[in-house]
């Protein structure tokens, strides 16, 4: 997904629901790119989603929210439906 300065409420809600439906199937860790590695994804993902839902209207958090969209793209590319 392309970076945006603001994501819609629908985009945020859909992303949260996607992760919530898959918490029990997340891999233990994931590398999003060469510089971004999440060693404990099963613990980190719920925290990221909570942060996203709480901060979704603040432009200062759009970079972090964009990373969650990138995380989903990586998981899908790695075979998660």
PyMOL Python script that loads the backbone (N, CA, C, O; Angstrom):
from pymol import cmd

cmd.read_pdbstr("""\
ATOM      1  N   UNK A   1       0.845  -1.181   0.000  1.00  0.00           N
ATOM      2  CA  UNK A   1       0.000   0.000   0.000  1.00  0.00           C
ATOM      3  C   UNK A   1       0.886   1.237   0.000  1.00  0.00           C
ATOM      4  O   UNK A   1       1.905   1.294   0.688  1.00  0.00           O
ATOM      5  N   UNK A   2       0.484   2.202  -0.768  1.00  0.00           N
ATOM      6  CA  UNK A   2       1.209   3.463  -0.850  1.00  0.00           C
ATOM      7  C   UNK A   2       1.033   4.250   0.449  1.00  0.00           C
ATOM      8  O   UNK A   2      -0.036   4.226   1.059  1.00  0.00           O
ATOM      9  N   UNK A   3       2.097   4.948   0.865  1.00  0.00           N
ATOM     10  CA  UNK A   3       2.037   5.772   2.069  1.00  0.00           C
ATOM     11  C   UNK A   3       1.024   6.894   1.882  1.00  0.00           C
ATOM     12  O   UNK A   3       0.953   7.517   0.823  1.00  0.00           O
ATOM     13  N   UNK A   4       0.242   7.142   2.928  1.00  0.00           N
ATOM     14  CA  UNK A   4      -0.726   8.240   2.924  1.00  0.00           C
ATOM     15  C   UNK A   4      -0.502   9.087   4.166  1.00  0.00           C
ATOM     16  O   UNK A   4       0.007   8.606   5.178  1.00  0.00           O
ATOM     17  N   UNK A   5      -0.885  10.343   4.077  1.00  0.00           N
ATOM     18  CA  UNK A   5      -0.799  11.199   5.258  1.00  0.00           C
ATOM     19  C   UNK A   5      -1.903  10.868   6.249  1.00  0.00           C
ATOM     20  O   UNK A   5      -1.737  11.059   7.453  1.00  0.00           O
ATOM     21  N   UNK A   6      -3.026  10.373   5.749  1.00  0.00           N
ATOM     22  CA  UNK A   6      -4.124   9.921   6.607  1.00  0.00           C
ATOM     23  C   UNK A   6      -4.780   8.712   5.963  1.00  0.00           C
ATOM     24  O   UNK A   6      -4.983   8.674   4.749  1.00  0.00           O
ATOM     25  N   UNK A   7      -5.109   7.730   6.780  1.00  0.00           N
ATOM     26  CA  UNK A   7      -5.842   6.560   6.309  1.00  0.00           C
ATOM     27  C   UNK A   7      -7.289   6.713   6.753  1.00  0.00           C
ATOM     28  O   UNK A   7      -7.561   7.294   7.804  1.00  0.00           O
ATOM     29  N   UNK A   8      -8.215   6.194   5.957  1.00  0.00           N
ATOM     30  CA  UNK A   8      -9.623   6.318   6.310  1.00  0.00           C
ATOM     31  C   UNK A   8      -9.958   5.387   7.467  1.00  0.00           C
ATOM     32  O   UNK A   8      -9.243   4.422   7.739  1.00  0.00           O
ATOM     33  N   UNK A   9     -11.041   5.694   8.127  1.00  0.00           N
ATOM     34  CA  UNK A   9     -11.508   4.843   9.222  1.00  0.00           C
ATOM     35  C   UNK A   9     -11.796   3.433   8.713  1.00  0.00           C
ATOM     36  O   UNK A   9     -11.546   2.453   9.414  1.00  0.00           O
ATOM     37  N   UNK A  10     -12.321   3.336   7.495  1.00  0.00           N
ATOM     38  CA  UNK A  10     -12.621   2.026   6.914  1.00  0.00           C
ATOM     39  C   UNK A  10     -11.347   1.219   6.673  1.00  0.00           C
ATOM     40  O   UNK A  10     -11.316   0.016   6.930  1.00  0.00           O
ATOM     41  N   UNK A  11     -10.297   1.878   6.178  1.00  0.00           N
ATOM     42  CA  UNK A  11      -9.019   1.189   5.948  1.00  0.00           C
ATOM     43  C   UNK A  11      -8.427   0.677   7.259  1.00  0.00           C
ATOM     44  O   UNK A  11      -7.929  -0.447   7.327  1.00  0.00           O
ATOM     45  N   UNK A  12      -8.485   1.502   8.285  1.00  0.00           N
ATOM     46  CA  UNK A  12      -7.959   1.124   9.600  1.00  0.00           C
ATOM     47  C   UNK A  12      -8.758  -0.042  10.171  1.00  0.00           C
ATOM     48  O   UNK A  12      -8.185  -1.012  10.667  1.00  0.00           O
ATOM     49  N   UNK A  13     -10.070   0.056  10.099  1.00  0.00           N
ATOM     50  CA  UNK A  13     -10.933  -1.001  10.638  1.00  0.00           C
ATOM     51  C   UNK A  13     -10.696  -2.323   9.904  1.00  0.00           C
ATOM     52  O   UNK A  13     -10.606  -3.378  10.532  1.00  0.00           O
ATOM     53  N   UNK A  14     -10.595  -2.265   8.585  1.00  0.00           N
ATOM     54  CA  UNK A  14     -10.378  -3.484   7.800  1.00  0.00           C
ATOM     55  C   UNK A  14      -9.037  -4.121   8.143  1.00  0.00           C
ATOM     56  O   UNK A  14      -8.940  -5.343   8.251  1.00  0.00           O
ATOM     57  N   UNK A  15      -8.004  -3.301   8.314  1.00  0.00           N
ATOM     58  CA  UNK A  15      -6.688  -3.822   8.668  1.00  0.00           C
ATOM     59  C   UNK A  15      -6.716  -4.469  10.051  1.00  0.00           C
ATOM     60  O   UNK A  15      -6.157  -5.549  10.244  1.00  0.00           O
ATOM     61  N   UNK A  16      -7.356  -3.820  11.002  1.00  0.00           N
ATOM     62  CA  UNK A  16      -7.463  -4.385  12.353  1.00  0.00           C
ATOM     63  C   UNK A  16      -8.198  -5.721  12.318  1.00  0.00           C
ATOM     64  O   UNK A  16      -7.770  -6.680  12.960  1.00  0.00           O
ATOM     65  N   UNK A  17      -9.287  -5.791  11.585  1.00  0.00           N
ATOM     66  CA  UNK A  17     -10.047  -7.040  11.492  1.00  0.00           C
ATOM     67  C   UNK A  17      -9.230  -8.140  10.827  1.00  0.00           C
ATOM     68  O   UNK A  17      -9.320  -9.302  11.225  1.00  0.00           O
ATOM     69  N   UNK A  18      -8.439  -7.792   9.825  1.00  0.00           N
ATOM     70  CA  UNK A  18      -7.601  -8.778   9.149  1.00  0.00           C
ATOM     71  C   UNK A  18      -6.641  -9.422  10.143  1.00  0.00           C
ATOM     72  O   UNK A  18      -6.509 -10.645  10.187  1.00  0.00           O
ATOM     73  N   UNK A  19      -5.970  -8.590  10.941  1.00  0.00           N
ATOM     74  CA  UNK A  19      -5.027  -9.129  11.921  1.00  0.00           C
ATOM     75  C   UNK A  19      -5.745  -9.905  13.021  1.00  0.00           C
ATOM     76  O   UNK A  19      -5.307 -10.993  13.394  1.00  0.00           O
ATOM     77  N   UNK A  20      -6.835  -9.361  13.541  1.00  0.00           N
ATOM     78  CA  UNK A  20      -7.551 -10.027  14.629  1.00  0.00           C
ATOM     79  C   UNK A  20      -8.020 -11.419  14.225  1.00  0.00           C
ATOM     80  O   UNK A  20      -8.060 -12.324  15.058  1.00  0.00           O
ATOM     81  N   UNK A  21      -8.373 -11.597  12.967  1.00  0.00           N
ATOM     82  CA  UNK A  21      -8.824 -12.906  12.486  1.00  0.00           C
ATOM     83  C   UNK A  21      -7.672 -13.897  12.347  1.00  0.00           C
ATOM     84  O   UNK A  21      -7.903 -15.092  12.162  1.00  0.00           O
ATOM     85  N   UNK A  22      -6.434 -13.412  12.433  1.00  0.00           N
ATOM     86  CA  UNK A  22      -5.273 -14.273  12.182  1.00  0.00           C
ATOM     87  C   UNK A  22      -4.273 -14.319  13.330  1.00  0.00           C
ATOM     88  O   UNK A  22      -3.210 -14.922  13.189  1.00  0.00           O
ATOM     89  N   UNK A  23      -4.587 -13.698  14.461  1.00  0.00           N
ATOM     90  CA  UNK A  23      -3.637 -13.673  15.574  1.00  0.00           C
ATOM     91  C   UNK A  23      -3.090 -15.060  15.895  1.00  0.00           C
ATOM     92  O   UNK A  23      -1.895 -15.212  16.150  1.00  0.00           O
ATOM     93  N   UNK A  24      -3.946 -16.061  15.884  1.00  0.00           N
ATOM     94  CA  UNK A  24      -3.517 -17.410  16.279  1.00  0.00           C
ATOM     95  C   UNK A  24      -2.679 -18.105  15.209  1.00  0.00           C
ATOM     96  O   UNK A  24      -2.110 -19.166  15.466  1.00  0.00           O
ATOM     97  N   UNK A  25      -2.597 -17.524  14.017  1.00  0.00           N
ATOM     98  CA  UNK A  25      -1.835 -18.144  12.922  1.00  0.00           C
ATOM     99  C   UNK A  25      -0.598 -17.344  12.522  1.00  0.00           C
ATOM    100  O   UNK A  25       0.088 -17.705  11.567  1.00  0.00           O
ATOM    101  N   UNK A  26      -0.313 -16.279  13.231  1.00  0.00           N
ATOM    102  CA  UNK A  26       0.846 -15.454  12.877  1.00  0.00           C
ATOM    103  C   UNK A  26       2.139 -16.225  13.101  1.00  0.00           C
ATOM    104  O   UNK A  26       2.233 -17.020  14.036  1.00  0.00           O
ATOM    105  N   UNK A  27       3.134 -15.998  12.251  1.00  0.00           N
ATOM    106  CA  UNK A  27       4.431 -16.637  12.489  1.00  0.00           C
ATOM    107  C   UNK A  27       5.084 -16.054  13.742  1.00  0.00           C
ATOM    108  O   UNK A  27       4.714 -14.974  14.202  1.00  0.00           O
ATOM    109  N   UNK A  28       6.039 -16.767  14.275  1.00  0.00           N
ATOM    110  CA  UNK A  28       6.724 -16.302  15.482  1.00  0.00           C
ATOM    111  C   UNK A  28       7.477 -15.000  15.229  1.00  0.00           C
ATOM    112  O   UNK A  28       7.553 -14.145  16.111  1.00  0.00           O
ATOM    113  N   UNK A  29       8.032 -14.847  14.034  1.00  0.00           N
ATOM    114  CA  UNK A  29       8.771 -13.633  13.687  1.00  0.00           C
ATOM    115  C   UNK A  29       8.590 -13.362  12.196  1.00  0.00           C
ATOM    116  O   UNK A  29       8.139 -14.220  11.438  1.00  0.00           O
ATOM    117  N   UNK A  30       8.954 -12.142  11.801  1.00  0.00           N
ATOM    118  CA  UNK A  30       8.840 -11.780  10.385  1.00  0.00           C
ATOM    119  C   UNK A  30       9.846 -10.678  10.059  1.00  0.00           C
ATOM    120  O   UNK A  30      10.120  -9.805  10.882  1.00  0.00           O
ATOM    121  N   UNK A  31      10.386 -10.736   8.855  1.00  0.00           N
ATOM    122  CA  UNK A  31      11.243  -9.673   8.337  1.00  0.00           C
ATOM    123  C   UNK A  31      10.458  -8.972   7.234  1.00  0.00           C
ATOM    124  O   UNK A  31      10.179  -9.558   6.189  1.00  0.00           O
ATOM    125  N   UNK A  32      10.104  -7.711   7.478  1.00  0.00           N
ATOM    126  CA  UNK A  32       9.342  -6.941   6.497  1.00  0.00           C
ATOM    127  C   UNK A  32      10.246  -6.527   5.337  1.00  0.00           C
ATOM    128  O   UNK A  32       9.855  -6.605   4.173  1.00  0.00           O
ATOM    129  N   UNK A  33      11.447  -6.092   5.669  1.00  0.00           N
ATOM    130  CA  UNK A  33      12.443  -5.719   4.669  1.00  0.00           C
ATOM    131  C   UNK A  33      13.821  -5.887   5.306  1.00  0.00           C
ATOM    132  O   UNK A  33      13.929  -6.402   6.418  1.00  0.00           O
ATOM    133  N   UNK A  34      14.860  -5.462   4.618  1.00  0.00           N
ATOM    134  CA  UNK A  34      16.217  -5.655   5.133  1.00  0.00           C
ATOM    135  C   UNK A  34      16.447  -4.976   6.477  1.00  0.00           C
ATOM    136  O   UNK A  34      17.269  -5.435   7.269  1.00  0.00           O
ATOM    137  N   UNK A  35      15.734  -3.895   6.741  1.00  0.00           N
ATOM    138  CA  UNK A  35      15.958  -3.126   7.963  1.00  0.00           C
ATOM    139  C   UNK A  35      14.898  -3.339   9.034  1.00  0.00           C
ATOM    140  O   UNK A  35      15.045  -2.834  10.147  1.00  0.00           O
ATOM    141  N   UNK A  36      13.838  -4.071   8.730  1.00  0.00           N
ATOM    142  CA  UNK A  36      12.722  -4.180   9.666  1.00  0.00           C
ATOM    143  C   UNK A  36      12.442  -5.636   9.987  1.00  0.00           C
ATOM    144  O   UNK A  36      11.951  -6.386   9.144  1.00  0.00           O
ATOM    145  N   UNK A  37      12.758  -6.030  11.214  1.00  0.00           N
ATOM    146  CA  UNK A  37      12.553  -7.391  11.689  1.00  0.00           C
ATOM    147  C   UNK A  37      11.751  -7.333  12.977  1.00  0.00           C
ATOM    148  O   UNK A  37      12.084  -6.566  13.881  1.00  0.00           O
ATOM    149  N   UNK A  38      10.697  -8.136  13.072  1.00  0.00           N
ATOM    150  CA  UNK A  38       9.887  -8.227  14.284  1.00  0.00           C
ATOM    151  C   UNK A  38      10.121  -9.617  14.865  1.00  0.00           C
ATOM    152  O   UNK A  38       9.630 -10.601  14.311  1.00  0.00           O
ATOM    153  N   UNK A  39      10.871  -9.721  15.986  1.00  0.00           N
ATOM    154  CA  UNK A  39      11.239 -11.028  16.515  1.00  0.00           C
ATOM    155  C   UNK A  39      10.106 -11.765  17.226  1.00  0.00           C
ATOM    156  O   UNK A  39      10.115 -12.996  17.262  1.00  0.00           O
ATOM    157  N   UNK A  40       9.140 -11.059  17.787  1.00  0.00           N
ATOM    158  CA  UNK A  40       8.044 -11.710  18.511  1.00  0.00           C
ATOM    159  C   UNK A  40       6.717 -11.171  17.979  1.00  0.00           C
ATOM    160  O   UNK A  40       6.024 -10.412  18.657  1.00  0.00           O
ATOM    161  N   UNK A  41       6.379 -11.572  16.771  1.00  0.00           N
ATOM    162  CA  UNK A  41       5.202 -11.024  16.090  1.00  0.00           C
ATOM    163  C   UNK A  41       3.913 -11.323  16.835  1.00  0.00           C
ATOM    164  O   UNK A  41       3.015 -10.482  16.865  1.00  0.00           O
ATOM    165  N   UNK A  42       3.801 -12.495  17.434  1.00  0.00           N
ATOM    166  CA  UNK A  42       2.556 -12.865  18.123  1.00  0.00           C
ATOM    167  C   UNK A  42       2.266 -11.949  19.309  1.00  0.00           C
ATOM    168  O   UNK A  42       1.106 -11.719  19.650  1.00  0.00           O
ATOM    169  N   UNK A  43       3.300 -11.435  19.925  1.00  0.00           N
ATOM    170  CA  UNK A  43       3.122 -10.482  21.026  1.00  0.00           C
ATOM    171  C   UNK A  43       2.997  -9.051  20.500  1.00  0.00           C
ATOM    172  O   UNK A  43       2.232  -8.250  21.037  1.00  0.00           O
ATOM    173  N   UNK A  44       3.748  -8.742  19.455  1.00  0.00           N
ATOM    174  CA  UNK A  44       3.816  -7.379  18.940  1.00  0.00           C
ATOM    175  C   UNK A  44       2.577  -6.977  18.148  1.00  0.00           C
ATOM    176  O   UNK A  44       2.124  -5.838  18.264  1.00  0.00           O
ATOM    177  N   UNK A  45       2.020  -7.877  17.349  1.00  0.00           N
ATOM    178  CA  UNK A  45       0.891  -7.526  16.476  1.00  0.00           C
ATOM    179  C   UNK A  45      -0.302  -6.960  17.244  1.00  0.00           C
ATOM    180  O   UNK A  45      -0.824  -5.920  16.841  1.00  0.00           O
ATOM    181  N   UNK A  46      -0.763  -7.591  18.334  1.00  0.00           N
ATOM    182  CA  UNK A  46      -1.890  -6.992  19.061  1.00  0.00           C
ATOM    183  C   UNK A  46      -1.565  -5.603  19.610  1.00  0.00           C
ATOM    184  O   UNK A  46      -2.439  -4.737  19.659  1.00  0.00           O
ATOM    185  N   UNK A  47      -0.322  -5.388  20.022  1.00  0.00           N
ATOM    186  CA  UNK A  47       0.072  -4.070  20.521  1.00  0.00           C
ATOM    187  C   UNK A  47       0.062  -3.035  19.399  1.00  0.00           C
ATOM    188  O   UNK A  47      -0.373  -1.901  19.602  1.00  0.00           O
ATOM    189  N   UNK A  48       0.539  -3.422  18.223  1.00  0.00           N
ATOM    190  CA  UNK A  48       0.514  -2.511  17.075  1.00  0.00           C
ATOM    191  C   UNK A  48      -0.914  -2.147  16.686  1.00  0.00           C
ATOM    192  O   UNK A  48      -1.204  -0.988  16.389  1.00  0.00           O
ATOM    193  N   UNK A  49      -1.800  -3.129  16.688  1.00  0.00           N
ATOM    194  CA  UNK A  49      -3.195  -2.870  16.316  1.00  0.00           C
ATOM    195  C   UNK A  49      -3.856  -1.955  17.340  1.00  0.00           C
ATOM    196  O   UNK A  49      -4.587  -1.039  16.964  1.00  0.00           O
ATOM    197  N   UNK A  50      -3.612  -2.189  18.628  1.00  0.00           N
ATOM    198  CA  UNK A  50      -4.163  -1.307  19.661  1.00  0.00           C
ATOM    199  C   UNK A  50      -3.671   0.126  19.467  1.00  0.00           C
ATOM    200  O   UNK A  50      -4.458   1.069  19.549  1.00  0.00           O
ATOM    201  N   UNK A  51      -2.366   0.294  19.208  1.00  0.00           N
ATOM    202  CA  UNK A  51      -1.809   1.622  18.976  1.00  0.00           C
ATOM    203  C   UNK A  51      -2.465   2.269  17.760  1.00  0.00           C
ATOM    204  O   UNK A  51      -2.822   3.447  17.791  1.00  0.00           O
ATOM    205  N   UNK A  52      -2.620   1.493  16.693  1.00  0.00           N
ATOM    206  CA  UNK A  52      -3.205   2.021  15.466  1.00  0.00           C
ATOM    207  C   UNK A  52      -4.633   2.515  15.711  1.00  0.00           C
ATOM    208  O   UNK A  52      -5.000   3.602  15.266  1.00  0.00           O
ATOM    209  N   UNK A  53      -5.429   1.724  16.411  1.00  0.00           N
ATOM    210  CA  UNK A  53      -6.817   2.106  16.662  1.00  0.00           C
ATOM    211  C   UNK A  53      -6.904   3.340  17.557  1.00  0.00           C
ATOM    212  O   UNK A  53      -7.794   4.173  17.380  1.00  0.00           O
ATOM    213  N   UNK A  54      -5.997   3.461  18.506  1.00  0.00           N
ATOM    214  CA  UNK A  54      -6.004   4.590  19.434  1.00  0.00           C
ATOM    215  C   UNK A  54      -5.477   5.871  18.783  1.00  0.00           C
ATOM    216  O   UNK A  54      -5.948   6.962  19.102  1.00  0.00           O
ATOM    217  N   UNK A  55      -4.518   5.750  17.888  1.00  0.00           N
ATOM    218  CA  UNK A  55      -3.847   6.923  17.315  1.00  0.00           C
ATOM    219  C   UNK A  55      -4.246   7.216  15.870  1.00  0.00           C
ATOM    220  O   UNK A  55      -3.609   8.045  15.221  1.00  0.00           O
ATOM    221  N   UNK A  56      -5.266   6.570  15.357  1.00  0.00           N
ATOM    222  CA  UNK A  56      -5.568   6.626  13.928  1.00  0.00           C
ATOM    223  C   UNK A  56      -5.864   8.013  13.369  1.00  0.00           C
ATOM    224  O   UNK A  56      -5.744   8.216  12.160  1.00  0.00           O
ATOM    225  N   UNK A  57      -6.238   8.950  14.187  1.00  0.00           N
ATOM    226  CA  UNK A  57      -6.569  10.288  13.686  1.00  0.00           C
ATOM    227  C   UNK A  57      -5.398  11.264  13.782  1.00  0.00           C
ATOM    228  O   UNK A  57      -5.530  12.430  13.408  1.00  0.00           O
ATOM    229  N   UNK A  58      -4.265  10.799  14.277  1.00  0.00           N
ATOM    230  CA  UNK A  58      -3.113  11.683  14.471  1.00  0.00           C
ATOM    231  C   UNK A  58      -2.105  11.492  13.338  1.00  0.00           C
ATOM    232  O   UNK A  58      -1.532  10.412  13.193  1.00  0.00           O
ATOM    233  N   UNK A  59      -1.889  12.531  12.539  1.00  0.00           N
ATOM    234  CA  UNK A  59      -0.955  12.419  11.417  1.00  0.00           C
ATOM    235  C   UNK A  59       0.449  11.973  11.829  1.00  0.00           C
ATOM    236  O   UNK A  59       1.152  11.355  11.029  1.00  0.00           O
ATOM    237  N   UNK A  60       0.864  12.268  13.039  1.00  0.00           N
ATOM    238  CA  UNK A  60       2.204  11.887  13.494  1.00  0.00           C
ATOM    239  C   UNK A  60       2.401  10.377  13.526  1.00  0.00           C
ATOM    240  O   UNK A  60       3.541   9.912  13.533  1.00  0.00           O
ATOM    241  N   UNK A  61       1.329   9.605  13.546  1.00  0.00           N
ATOM    242  CA  UNK A  61       1.419   8.150  13.631  1.00  0.00           C
ATOM    243  C   UNK A  61       1.221   7.454  12.288  1.00  0.00           C
ATOM    244  O   UNK A  61       1.177   6.225  12.236  1.00  0.00           O
ATOM    245  N   UNK A  62       1.101   8.208  11.214  1.00  0.00           N
ATOM    246  CA  UNK A  62       0.840   7.578   9.915  1.00  0.00           C
ATOM    247  C   UNK A  62       2.014   6.724   9.438  1.00  0.00           C
ATOM    248  O   UNK A  62       1.801   5.734   8.738  1.00  0.00           O
ATOM    249  N   UNK A  63       3.225   7.076   9.794  1.00  0.00           N
ATOM    250  CA  UNK A  63       4.374   6.243   9.428  1.00  0.00           C
ATOM    251  C   UNK A  63       4.290   4.873  10.074  1.00  0.00           C
ATOM    252  O   UNK A  63       4.542   3.858   9.425  1.00  0.00           O
ATOM    253  N   UNK A  64       3.933   4.841  11.364  1.00  0.00           N
ATOM    254  CA  UNK A  64       3.783   3.571  12.064  1.00  0.00           C
ATOM    255  C   UNK A  64       2.624   2.763  11.491  1.00  0.00           C
ATOM    256  O   UNK A  64       2.725   1.547  11.331  1.00  0.00           O
ATOM    257  N   UNK A  65       1.531   3.441  11.187  1.00  0.00           N
ATOM    258  CA  UNK A  65       0.375   2.744  10.621  1.00  0.00           C
ATOM    259  C   UNK A  65       0.719   2.203   9.237  1.00  0.00           C
ATOM    260  O   UNK A  65       0.299   1.102   8.879  1.00  0.00           O
ATOM    261  N   UNK A  66       1.470   2.958   8.467  1.00  0.00           N
ATOM    262  CA  UNK A  66       1.911   2.470   7.156  1.00  0.00           C
ATOM    263  C   UNK A  66       2.732   1.187   7.308  1.00  0.00           C
ATOM    264  O   UNK A  66       2.618   0.277   6.487  1.00  0.00           O
ATOM    265  N   UNK A  67       3.550   1.112   8.343  1.00  0.00           N
ATOM    266  CA  UNK A  67       4.340  -0.105   8.578  1.00  0.00           C
ATOM    267  C   UNK A  67       3.439  -1.311   8.850  1.00  0.00           C
ATOM    268  O   UNK A  67       3.783  -2.432   8.475  1.00  0.00           O
ATOM    269  N   UNK A  68       2.301  -1.096   9.490  1.00  0.00           N
ATOM    270  CA  UNK A  68       1.371  -2.206   9.741  1.00  0.00           C
ATOM    271  C   UNK A  68       0.770  -2.688   8.420  1.00  0.00           C
ATOM    272  O   UNK A  68       0.590  -3.889   8.223  1.00  0.00           O
ATOM    273  N   UNK A  69       0.462  -1.762   7.523  1.00  0.00           N
ATOM    274  CA  UNK A  69       0.004  -2.165   6.187  1.00  0.00           C
ATOM    275  C   UNK A  69       1.104  -2.945   5.462  1.00  0.00           C
ATOM    276  O   UNK A  69       0.822  -3.948   4.807  1.00  0.00           O
ATOM    277  N   UNK A  70       2.343  -2.494   5.576  1.00  0.00           N
ATOM    278  CA  UNK A  70       3.465  -3.211   4.959  1.00  0.00           C
ATOM    279  C   UNK A  70       3.647  -4.593   5.584  1.00  0.00           C
ATOM    280  O   UNK A  70       3.979  -5.555   4.892  1.00  0.00           O
ATOM    281  N   UNK A  71       3.430  -4.684   6.881  1.00  0.00           N
ATOM    282  CA  UNK A  71       3.512  -5.975   7.564  1.00  0.00           C
ATOM    283  C   UNK A  71       2.493  -6.942   6.979  1.00  0.00           C
ATOM    284  O   UNK A  71       2.814  -8.099   6.705  1.00  0.00           O
ATOM    285  N   UNK A  72       1.266  -6.471   6.788  1.00  0.00           N
ATOM    286  CA  UNK A  72       0.247  -7.340   6.192  1.00  0.00           C
ATOM    287  C   UNK A  72       0.655  -7.769   4.785  1.00  0.00           C
ATOM    288  O   UNK A  72       0.502  -8.936   4.425  1.00  0.00           O
ATOM    289  N   UNK A  73       1.171  -6.839   3.992  1.00  0.00           N
ATOM    290  CA  UNK A  73       1.620  -7.191   2.640  1.00  0.00           C
ATOM    291  C   UNK A  73       2.682  -8.286   2.681  1.00  0.00           C
ATOM    292  O   UNK A  73       2.652  -9.211   1.869  1.00  0.00           O
ATOM    293  N   UNK A  74       3.619  -8.187   3.620  1.00  0.00           N
ATOM    294  CA  UNK A  74       4.669  -9.202   3.743  1.00  0.00           C
ATOM    295  C   UNK A  74       4.074 -10.550   4.139  1.00  0.00           C
ATOM    296  O   UNK A  74       4.449 -11.583   3.586  1.00  0.00           O
ATOM    297  N   UNK A  75       3.153 -10.541   5.091  1.00  0.00           N
ATOM    298  CA  UNK A  75       2.538 -11.799   5.527  1.00  0.00           C
ATOM    299  C   UNK A  75       1.775 -12.458   4.379  1.00  0.00           C
ATOM    300  O   UNK A  75       1.830 -13.676   4.216  1.00  0.00           O
ATOM    301  N   UNK A  76       1.071 -11.663   3.594  1.00  0.00           N
ATOM    302  CA  UNK A  76       0.350 -12.205   2.433  1.00  0.00           C
ATOM    303  C   UNK A  76       1.349 -12.756   1.415  1.00  0.00           C
ATOM    304  O   UNK A  76       1.140 -13.837   0.865  1.00  0.00           O
ATOM    305  N   UNK A  77       2.427 -12.023   1.163  1.00  0.00           N
ATOM    306  CA  UNK A  77       3.454 -12.490   0.225  1.00  0.00           C
ATOM    307  C   UNK A  77       4.099 -13.787   0.702  1.00  0.00           C
ATOM    308  O   UNK A  77       4.539 -14.606  -0.105  1.00  0.00           O
ATOM    309  N   UNK A  78       4.149 -13.965   2.019  1.00  0.00           N
ATOM    310  CA  UNK A  78       4.729 -15.182   2.597  1.00  0.00           C
ATOM    311  C   UNK A  78       3.725 -16.327   2.686  1.00  0.00           C
ATOM    312  O   UNK A  78       4.053 -17.399   3.194  1.00  0.00           O
ATOM    313  N   UNK A  79       2.490 -16.107   2.189  1.00  0.00           N
ATOM    314  CA  UNK A  79       1.521 -17.191   2.113  1.00  0.00           C
ATOM    315  C   UNK A  79       0.357 -17.142   3.072  1.00  0.00           C
ATOM    316  O   UNK A  79      -0.477 -18.047   3.065  1.00  0.00           O
ATOM    317  N   UNK A  80       0.269 -16.106   3.906  1.00  0.00           N
ATOM    318  CA  UNK A  80      -0.870 -16.013   4.814  1.00  0.00           C
ATOM    319  C   UNK A  80      -2.060 -15.462   4.040  1.00  0.00           C
ATOM    320  O   UNK A  80      -1.946 -14.445   3.356  1.00  0.00           O
ATOM    321  N   UNK A  81      -3.199 -16.136   4.149  1.00  0.00           N
ATOM    322  CA  UNK A  81      -4.393 -15.670   3.426  1.00  0.00           C
ATOM    323  C   UNK A  81      -5.179 -14.680   4.240  1.00  0.00           C
ATOM    324  O   UNK A  81      -6.211 -14.188   3.785  1.00  0.00           O
TER     325      UNK A  81
END
""", "prot")
cmd.dss("prot")
cmd.show_as("cartoon", "prot")
cmd.util.cbc("prot")
cmd.orient("prot")
